[in-house]
């Protein structure tokens, strides 16, 4: 069978298997085993365990459970509520100040946890009821948190960037730096839309209710923000100050978060700590299982010459490189609608990397573009993980309302991709400045 036809068959069967309800990792293993057995015989199945565990035998992978512990420790405390309250006191008089407070809290919390669902849950529990109480529409209240939570996979430290670095053998430290300015840009676009939409809402329905805080109340809350800044500074200094590798830096971040949870938020009971470690282990194993299964899936594609044929076919397309990038973006966007970011990166990045580098695109710039596409998938049905997290926090808000409220922020993400295409230095300038030009 022709490799391209075989590739289409693999894609079709993979979609069917994943939609059957099995987990992503299990589905990838089933498809891989079936095609290897059908086309290479029983002998090829003997290599599956070696490929699976061989791909997990990487020191860089240690950073994933460490960053997961970091996010879980913070999510188990009042840290998100304190961060939200501090920003609320300072921004309450700004048009759309409460929405901006939530987006700022999402950005800072995302920088510590690296998890979009955790960011949505932590900030949404406080932010959504408060916004609704002060007269903000349900769509604005829910949509802004759902969109703000997506910043968790772009602003460093980011688990998805770590996975991309491992899958493409690129520098994780450089990837983290590449996400800083685009992450701030995206947050700025979110805030600009929030200010405009709130101003428009006030023009039609009168001013929204705003609380008033004294200067004493504003300053007394600032010490609660200090631990967050210390964590971010500690992680960044460890990584870029030459103190530690990304994996060791993740351990530093996890330790700092656990210490803050224990000392400041009094999370010292064995039962509470056990919950943090249990949930972290569960999520880490899930991610690592997907990584191992994706390695087997990639091995199957390569063994049957599907990867090489697709890459060559795309490379031979007589189209402008920006048309090619537009097609890749459409593919990533559709894939993000149905699969979690980690799965898409592990399956697509190794295939697409030689194509985009041959076309003259920077792999670190492409990592940011890919991640923003995955962010759109997090607030788009049918998977739309953040939509369901928000729906769980505020079950009386219809899923349709949450989706419609998040659509303007999808427009902001598309605008960010366009700006990055016009000004690629937004993603490449900081890594080149700090770490030198990529070779």
N, C-alpha and C positions, 0 to 999 in steps of 0.2 A: 504494500500500500504506500502511496505517495506520502512523504512526511507531513506536508501541509494538510492533506486530507485527514491523516491520522491525528494531527494536532487539533483540527476542528472536532473530530470525534472525541478526543480526550476532553476538550473544553465542554462539549455538550454533556458528556457523561458526568464530568465533575460537577457541573451546575445541578444536574438531576440528583446526584448523590447528596450534595450539600443541602439542597432544598428538601430532602427526605426527612430532615430533622436530626441527623447525626452531627456530632461535633465536627468542627473544621478539621482538627488533627486526624480524627478517625476516618473522616471522609477522604482526606488526601492519601492516607495509608491504604485504604480499600482500593481506590482508583489506581494507585501506583502498583500495588501487588497484582491487580487484575491485568493490567496492560503488560507488565513485565513478564508475567506467566504466559500470557497469550502470544507474545511476540519474541520473547527471549528464552522461554522455557523455565523449568524448575530451578535450574542452576542460578539464574539471576536473582531469585528470591533469597538465596543464601547471603547475598551481599547487603540486603536491606538492614539487618541489625547493625552491621559495621558502619554503613552510611549514617544511620540514625544516631548512633552514639558517638560516631566520629565527629559529627557536626556540633555536638554538644560539648566536645572536649576542647573548649576555648576559654582562656582566662578572661577574655572580655565579657563573656556571658555572666560572670559573677556580678557585674554591675546591675543586671536586671533585678534579681531578688533584693539587692541592697536599696535600689531606688523605690522598689515596691514597698519595702519596709518603711522607708522614709515617708512615702505618701500615706500609708496605713496608720502610722503613728500620729501624724498630724490630723488625719481624718477622724481619729478616735477621740479627739479633744475638742475644746471650745475654740480652738485656734481660728477656724474659719469665721465663727461668730464674732470674735474679738477684732479680727482684721476688717470684717464688714462694718462693724460699729465704728471703728476708728475713721474709716474713710467716709462713712455717712455723716459724722459730726463735722467734718471739714468741708464737705461738698454739698451739704443740704440746701444751700441757697443758690446753687448753680442751676440754670435750666436743665432739667433732666438729671439733676445731681444724684438722685438716688439710683438711677440706672447706671450712671457713670461710676458710682461707688461700687455697685455690684460687679461691673466689668473690670474695674481696677482690682477688686478683691479676687476675682476669678484669675486675673493675670498673675498676681503675686502667689496665690495658692497653687496655680498651675506650675509656677516656677519651682515650688517645693515638692509637689506631689508627682508631677509628670503624668497625671492621670486625668482624662477628661470626665469620666463618670464620677470620680471622687470629688473633682472640683464642682461639678453640677450639684452633687448631693450636699456638700459642705456649705456652699454659699447659698444655694437655693432654699435650704430649710429656713434660713433667716430672711433672705432677700425677697422671695416671692410673696410671703404673707405681708411683709412690711410695705411693699410696693402696692399691693392690692388695697391695703388699708388706707393708703394715702391717695387713692383715686386713679392709679395708673391702670390702663386696660389690661385684661388678663393676657392678651397676646403679647404686649410689650413686656410684662412682668416675666412670663414664662419663656418667651423667645429670646430675650436678652441673656438670661442665665444659660439656656441651652447653647447659644452661640458662644458666650464667654467661656463655657466649659471646654470648648474645642481648642482653646489656646493651650491646653495642657499637653498636647502632642507636638506643639511647635516651639514654645518657649522652653529653653533648657532649664534643668535636665529633662530630656524626653526619652522615654522608653522606645518610641518608634524610631527616633534617630539612632539609638543604639542598635536596634535591629537592622536598620538600613546599612549602618556602618559595617556590621558583621556580614550581612548578605553580599555587600559589594566590595568588601575589604578596603574601605575608605576610613579616614581618620575620624574617630568619634569626637575628639576635641574640636576639630575643625567644623564638624557638622553642628555641634552645639553652638559655636560662634555664628555659623551661617544662619541660624534660626533667630538670633537676637533681634536684629533690626527689622526683619519681616514680621516677627511677633509683635514688636512695638508698633509697626505700621498698621497691622491688622487691628490691634487694640485701639489705635487712634481713629481708624475708619469706623469701628464699632461705636466709639464714643461720639464721633461727629454725627453719625446717623441718629444716635439716641438724643443728642441735643436738638437736632432738627425736628425729629418726630415729636418730641415733648413740646417744643415751641409751637408746632402746628396743632397739637392736641389742646394746648392752653388757649390758642387763638380761637378755637371753635367751641370749647366747653368751659372756659374760665381757668384760672390758675389752680394747679394741683396743690394739695395741702403739703406744707413743709414745716418740719419741726425747727425749733430755735434752740441753739446751744450757746452757753456762755463760753468765754475764752478759757476759763478754768476747766470746764468740761472737755473742751477741745484738746487742751494740753495734757490733762491727766490720763487720757486714753493712749497717748503716744508711746509710753513704755511697753504697751502690749504689742506694738508693731515691731519693736526692737528685735525680739527673737527671730522673726521672719527674715529681717535684713541680715542678721548674723549668720543664719543658715545659708542664705544665698551667697553672702560674701565668703563664708568658709568653703563652700563647694567650689566657687569660681577661683578662689585663691589657690586651693589645693591642686586644681587641674591646670591652671595657666601660670601658676607661680613656680612650676617645676617641682612641686612637693610630692605629687602622687600621680599615678596613672588614672584613667577614667574609672577603672574598677575599684582602685583604692579610694578615689574621691567619692564614689558612691557609698563606700563603707563609712567614710567621714560624715557624709550627709545623713546616713541612717543613724549613726551614733548621736549626732547633734539633735536630730528629731526625737529620738528616744529619750535623751537627757532632758530636753525641753518638756516633753510629755510627762516625764516622771517628776521633775523638779518644780516646774511652773504650774502645770495642770494637774499635779498630784495623781498621775496615772501609775501608782506604784503597787496596786493590788495584783497578786499573781493571776487572778482571774482576768483582769483587764489586759494585762500584758500577754496572756495566753491568746486572747481574742485577736490582738494585733498580729502576733506571730502566726497564728492559725490561718487568718485571712490572707496574710502576705504569702505564706507557703502555698496556699491554694491557687492564688493568682499567678505566682511565679511558675508553678508546675504547669499550669495551663499554657502560659506563654512559651515555656521551654518545650512542651510537648508539640506545640504548633511549629516551633523552629525545627525540631527533629523531623517531624512529618513532612514539612516543606522541603527539607534537604533530600528526603527520599523521593518526593515528587519531582524535584529538580533533576535528581539523578535519573529518574525514569525518562523525563523529557530529553535529557542529553543522550542517554543510552539509545533511545529510538531516533536520534538525530532531529528531533522536533525543534529544539531550541536553536540549533545552528541554522536550520533551514528557514525558520521564521526571521531570525536576525538578518540572514543574507537577503531574504525577500524584501524586508523593510528597507535594508540598506540600498537595494537595487531600484527602489521606487524613484522614478524621475519626477520628484516634486520638490518644491521649495522647502528648506529645512523648517520653516515656521509652520508650513502646512503639516509637515510630519509631526511637529510638536503639538499642534492643535489636535491631530488625530490621537496622539498618545494621551493627551489630557482628557479627551472624550472617553477613551478606554478606561483610564484610571477613575474617572468620575462614575462611570457605570459600575465598575468593579467595587468601588466604595459604597455604592448603594446596597450591595448584597453581602459583602464580606467585611470582617473587622480589619482595621489598618494593618496590624501585624501580618495577617495572612496575605493581604494584597502585596505588601512590600516584599515578603519572602518569596512569593511566586513570581512577581513581575519584575522586581529590580534587577536580578541577575540577567534576565533576558533583555531588558531595555537598556541597561548600562552601556554595552558595546555599541548599541544603535545611536544613543544620544551623544556619546563621546566621538563617534565617527562623524556625526553631523556637526560637531564643533561646539556642543553645549558643555558647560561645566558640570561635573557630577554633583558638586555640593549645591550649586544653584538648583539643579534638578531635584535634589532631595527636598528642598523647600517647596518647590512646585508640587511634587508628589504629596507632601505632607498636607498642604492646603487643600488639595483634592480629597484627601482622606478626612479632613475636617468637615468638608461639605457633606461627605457621606455620613458623618456622625449625627447630622441634623436633617437627614433626608430619608424618607421611607424607601423600602420596607423595613430595613434593619434599624437605622436611625437611633442608635443606642441612647444618645443624650435625650431624645424625645421621650423615650420610655422612662428614663431616670426622672425627668421632670414630672411626667405623668404620675409616677409613684409618689413623688413628694406632694403634689397637688392634684389628687385624683378627681376633684370636682371640675378641673379645667380640661375641656375636651382635647383629645389628641390633635384634632384638626385645628383648633385655636392655637395650640403650641406650634404646630407646623407653620401656619400662616404668620405667626409672630416672628418666627426665625427666618423667613424667606428674605427680608431685606438684608439680613446679615450674610446670607448666601451671596447676594449681590455684592456686598463689601468684599467677600473672599474672591469672587471673580475679578473685581476691580484690582485687588492686590496682585493676582496672577498677571493681569495685563501690565501693571506698573513694574513688576519684576521682569517681565519680558522686555519692556522698554528700557528699564534701568537695572540690569543684572548685578551691578555693583552693590545694590541694596543687600544682596545675599553674600557676595564674595569679598567686599571691601574689608569688613572686620576680620574675617579669618586670615586674609592676606596681611593685614596690618599687624596682627598679634603673632601669627605663626609663620609669616613669610609666604611667598607665592608657592602655590601647589605645583609639584613636579609632574 
